[in-house]
Amino acid sequence: MRVLNITYWLILAVAFISCTTGEQEQMNERRIISFSVDAEVESRAATDVLSNKFSVNNQFAIYINEVTATPTPSVEYEQPMRYRITDTEGTMKPVNSPNPYYPASGNPVSVVAVFPYIAVNDNHLFEIQSNQNEKTGYQNSDLMYATLSGRNLTGDLVLSFRHLTSKITVVLTTSQEKTNLEYSKVSIINTMTQAVFDATVNNSVTASGNTEKKILISNNGSEACSGVILPQNISAGTRLIEIELISGEKVYGVLPSIITFEAGKSYTFNIDVVVDRVASTITLNNIEVTDWVDAYSSPREIAGDITH
C-alpha cells in the first residue's frame, strides 16, 4: 500500500513539473513586449515644452530586434513599429499593428525608439518646423532617442528619452519707456534646419547643407518663449534672434562670438529690447547655458493632453 502511495505522489509530481514547464514555455512564447515612457506630459507652455514631457497620442517609431548569437534570429519584427501613448499613465500601444511578442527562445530584445514618428522616413532626412509657436510644430522639431535591451515578463520596458536637439529660450525686457513688448513676434533666424538621420545607424544629428528658414517661437514677446534648433556651429556676428514689435519695428539679437549649439543643452538669451532705428541690433552678451533635462528622471503622472 505504501508503494502505491509513493507511486501516486511521484505521478503527481511529474504531472506538476510537466504543467509548470509547459506553462513557462507558453508564457515565453506568448508574452507581449510592452512599453511605457519614463516622462510626464503637459500642455504647450512658454518655455517648458517636452523637457521630459509627452502627450497622450504622441507617436513614436520603435525598432525591436532579438538579441542572439546566431546569424538568423528566431523572430523578426516590423521595422519600425509605430506606437502611441494611450493613457495618462504613459502606456504605449502599437498603431495599426498586432502586439509583438518576446522570442520563444527566451532571448532578450534590443530596442531603439525615436520621437517624433515623422523623423523616420525613406529619405533619412529630419527637418526643423518653422512654426514652433504651435505645440505640434515644437514637438515635431524636438528629436528624441531612447535605447535599451532586456526581457521583462512581468511589466513594461520603460523608455527613457534624451534630446538630440538644442533648446533656445528668449527672455525679453526693455529699459526703454515707450517700447511695448506685448504681441511682438519672436523668431530664430539664420540656422540650418535639416539633418541626415537614420535611427538604425546613429543616435545623433548635426545640421548640414544651406537650408535656412525663420522659426517663429512666439506671438507675444512679453512672455518668455522657447524653440528648438539642430546642433550646429553659428558664426560670430550672425543675427540669431528677430523681434518684430507691434509697431512694425524690428530688433535683431547678434552673436558676439561663435557658438557651438550642442544636443541636450538649453541656451537662454536675456535681451534688453531698445529701439534706436528701423532695424536695431543688440549684441547677445547675456547668455545662460545649462543641461536641458535629466534624461533619466523618475516616472511621473502623465496629464491627459490630447493631441492629433
PESULCOR-V994309 format. One record per residue. N is the residue number from 0. PSI is psi as a letter, one per 40 degrees, with the letter a starting at -180 (none if undefined). OMEGA is omega in whole degrees, 0 to 359 (NA if undefined). Layout:
N:PSI:OMEGA, N:PSI:OMEGA
This chain:
0:d:179, 1:d:178, 2:d:179, 3:d:180, 4:d:179, 5:d:179, 6:d:182, 7:d:182, 8:d:175, 9:d:179, 10:d:179, 11:d:181, 12:d:178, 13:d:180, 14:d:181, 15:d:179, 16:d:180, 17:d:179, 18:d:181, 19:d:179, 20:d:179, 21:d:179, 22:d:179, 23:d:178, 24:d:180, 25:d:179, 26:d:178, 27:d:183, 28:d:190, 29:e:182, 30:h:182, 31:h:170, 32:h:182, 33:i:184, 34:i:167, 35:i:182, 36:i:177, 37:g:184, 38:i:174, 39:i:183, 40:h:172, 41:i:181, 42:i:178, 43:h:179, 44:i:185, 45:d:184, 46:e:187, 47:g:181, 48:h:178, 49:f:173, 50:d:165, 51:f:189, 52:i:175, 53:i:179, 54:i:170, 55:h:182, 56:e:169, 57:i:186, 58:i:187, 59:i:170, 60:h:183, 61:h:176, 62:h:180, 63:h:177, 64:i:176, 65:h:175, 66:h:184, 67:i:180, 68:e:182, 69:i:180, 70:d:183, 71:h:179, 72:i:180, 73:e:179, 74:i:177, 75:i:184, 76:i:174, 77:h:184, 78:h:345, 79:i:171, 80:i:180, 81:h:182, 82:i:173, 83:i:174, 84:h:189, 85:e:183, 86:i:183, 87:e:176, 88:e:179, 89:e:179, 90:i:180, 91:i:179, 92:i:177, 93:i:175, 94:h:176, 95:f:176, 96:i:175, 97:i:177, 98:h:174, 99:i:180, 100:i:174, 101:i:176, 102:h:178, 103:e:180, 104:e:185, 105:e:180, 106:i:173, 107:i:177, 108:i:171, 109:i:187, 110:h:170, 111:h:181, 112:i:183, 113:h:171, 114:h:358, 115:i:182, 116:d:183, 117:e:178, 118:e:180, 119:h:181, 120:i:184, 121:d:182, 122:e:183, 123:f:182, 124:h:177, 125:h:184, 126:h:176, 127:h:181, 128:i:185, 129:d:180, 130:g:180, 131:e:170, 132:d:176, 133:i:184, 134:d:182, 135:d:179, 136:d:178, 137:d:183, 138:d:180, 139:e:177, 140:d:187, 141:g:182, 142:h:182, 143:i:191, 144:h:176, 145:i:178, 146:i:176, 147:i:174, 148:i:178, 149:a:179, 150:h:184, 151:h:183, 152:e:183, 153:e:181, 154:a:184, 155:i:161, 156:h:187, 157:h:184, 158:h:176, 159:h:185, 160:i:172, 161:i:184, 162:h:174, 163:e:181, 164:i:178, 165:i:181, 166:h:176, 167:h:176, 168:h:180, 169:h:177, 170:h:183, 171:h:168, 172:i:175, 173:h:175, 174:e:181, 175:h:190, 176:d:187, 177:e:180, 178:h:181, 179:h:182, 180:e:182, 181:h:177, 182:e:174, 183:i:179, 184:h:179, 185:h:182, 186:i:170, 187:h:183, 188:i:174, 189:f:172, 190:i:175, 191:h:190, 192:e:179, 193:i:178, 194:i:173, 195:h:181, 196:h:176, 197:h:186, 198:d:181, 199:e:184, 200:d:184, 201:i:181, 202:f:178, 203:i:176, 204:i:172, 205:h:182, 206:i:180, 207:i:179, 208:a:183, 209:e:182, 210:h:179, 211:i:175, 212:i:178, 213:h:180, 214:h:179, 215:h:180, 216:e:178, 217:i:171, 218:e:180, 219:g:184, 220:e:177, 221:e:177, 222:i:177, 223:i:183, 224:i:183, 225:i:174, 226:i:184, 227:h:173, 228:i:175, 229:i:173, 230:h:182, 231:i:173, 232:h:177, 233:h:190, 234:i:173, 235:i:179, 236:e:180, 237:h:171, 238:h:185, 239:d:183, 240:h:174, 241:h:178, 242:h:178, 243:h:182, 244:i:180, 245:d:178, 246:e:183, 247:e:178, 248:i:181, 249:i:177, 250:h:183, 251:h:173, 252:h:187, 253:h:180, 254:h:181, 255:d:182, 256:i:178, 257:h:178, 258:h:173, 259:h:178, 260:h:186, 261:i:177, 262:h:177, 263:e:178, 264:i:179, 265:h:183, 266:h:180, 267:h:179, 268:h:178, 269:h:189, 270:h:171, 271:h:186, 272:h:178, 273:h:181, 274:h:177, 275:e:177, 276:i:183, 277:d:176, 278:g:184, 279:i:175, 280:i:180, 281:h:178, 282:h:184, 283:g:181, 284:d:184, 285:g:184, 286:h:177, 287:h:180, 288:h:180, 289:i:171, 290:i:184, 291:d:180, 292:i:167, 293:h:187, 294:e:184, 295:f:179, 296:i:181, 297:i:178, 298:i:179, 299:i:182, 300:i:183, 301:h:180, 302:i:183, 303:g:180, 304:h:187, 305:h:174, 306:i:182, 307:none:NA
